[in-house]
Amino acid sequence: MKIESISPVQPSQDAGAETVGHFEGRSVTRAAVRGDDRSSVAGLARWLARNVAGDPRSEQALQRLADGDGTPLEARTVRRR
């Protein structure tokens, strides 16, 4: 499944969107119109700005990802109990 947009708008508020799943308590919908993608990306950027601001480690990790460096994700290890 390809996720076309992630929107903080609840499905009841957006009658044209088809809910295809949930992620971190948010509904994942398919964009009905190409313009919806831009607003969803803008909303995601606002959410990241609010939740990452002030945390230098998160900001650095996001900047590395934006620059195309995937090592922060690949270098993670999972603790086994």
Residue, then its C-alpha position, 0 to 999 in steps of 0.5 A: m500500500k502506498i500512503e499518499s498523505i497523512s492528515p491530522v484532519q479527522p475523516s468526519q471533517d473531510a468527506g472526500a477522503e478514504t480512510v485506509g489505516h491509522f498511524e500514531g492515533r491519526s487516520v491515514t487517508r488517500a488524497a482525493v485531489r492532487g492539491d490535498d497532498r500539498s496541504s498534508v505536507a504543510g500540515l506535517a511540516r507544522w506538526l514537526a516544527r511544533n514537536v521537534a523545536g528545541d530538541p537539538r538531537s531531533e533537529q539534527a537527525l531530521q536535517r541529516l534525513a533531509d540531506g539524504d543521510g539515512t544512517p541515523l535510521e539504519a544505525r539504530t539497534v533494538r534491545r532484546r529482553 
